[in-house]
Amino acid sequence: MTSVFYSEEEVIAAVARLDRTRLSRFLRAEVIAPAETEGRAVYRQVDVARMELLCDLCDDFELNDDALGLVMHLVDQLHGTRNDLRALMQALGDEPAEVKSRVQGRLAR
């Protein structure tokens, strides 16, 4: 799988409510962490989605930089927990029926 990278200009064009000032704010607040290739910052598709969310938070809730950092930290934790739960469910799916039944019984308590 190949990664697609966006330059600063491309990411500003891709995110409707993003401008250079707002991008600088997100970078200073450390809620966006671009990759680096050939000595320049580049952005991935996940960064684009994150900036869209950040713009929503700024515009709809008028969050300051500290609040943005806190909200994004919680979003990151939620995504990590979701991935852990998905892996646990996959591992449980590979277990014999007896183990699945025992786990379901414990969860029902």
N, C-alpha and C positions, 0 to 999 in steps of 0.2 A: 504494500500500500504506500503510495507516495503522498507526501505532505504538500499542501498548497500553502504558500506564504504570501502575505500581502505587505506591500510597502506602506509607509505612513499615508501617502497620498491615496492609495487604493483603499485603505481601511476608512479614511475620512469620506471617500466617495461611497463606500458600501453601507455606512451607518448614517442614516438620514439626518439625525440630530447631533451628529458629532462634528466638531470643528477642532482646529489645532489647539485652541485654548482649553477646551474641555478634555481633549486627549492628554495635554500636559498636566492638567489637574489630576486625571486618573493615574498617570504615571507617578506624580509626586505623592499621591495618597497610597501608592503601591497596591492598588486594586487591579492593576493590569501589569503583567510581567512579560514583555515581548521576548521572543527568542532573538538570538543574534546570529547572523550569517554574513560572512565576508566583511565584518566590522560594522554592520548596520543593523538597526532594530527591524525585525520582521514580525508579523502577526499571523497567527493561525486562525482557522475558522472558529475554534472555540473562543478565541479572543474577540472576534467579531460579535459572536452571540453574547459574550460577557459585556461588551461595550453597549450593546443594545439594551440589556438589562440595566446597566448603570445609568444610561440616559433616561430610561423610564423612572428609575428611583429618584434621580435628580429632578426631573420635570414634574412628576406626579406627587412626590413626597417631600421635595426640597431638602433632601438629606445633606448634611455637611460631610466633610471628608472623614471624620472619625466614625460617624454613623454609617457611611458607605463601607468603610473597612469592616465594621462589625457585622453588617448585614451580609457582605460577601464572604466573610469568614464562616458565618452560619450556613450560607448556601453551599460553600465548599464542604463543610462537615456533613451536610445532608446528602450531597452527592456521594461522598465517601461511604457513608452508612448504607446508602442504597446499593452501591456496588458490593459492599460486604454482604448484605442480605441476599443479593442475587447469587453471589458465589456460594453462600451457605445453602440456599435453596437448591442450587445445582448439585452440590455435594450430597445433600439429603436425598435428592432424586436418584442418585446412584446407589443408595443403600438398599438392603433387602427390605421387603414389606414389613417384617417384624420390627425393624428399627424405626421405619416411618410411622408405624402405628404407635409405638411407644412414645415417640416425640410428639405426635398429634395429641396423645392422651395428656402429656405434660402441659402442652400449650393450652388445652381446654380448661385446665384448673383455674 
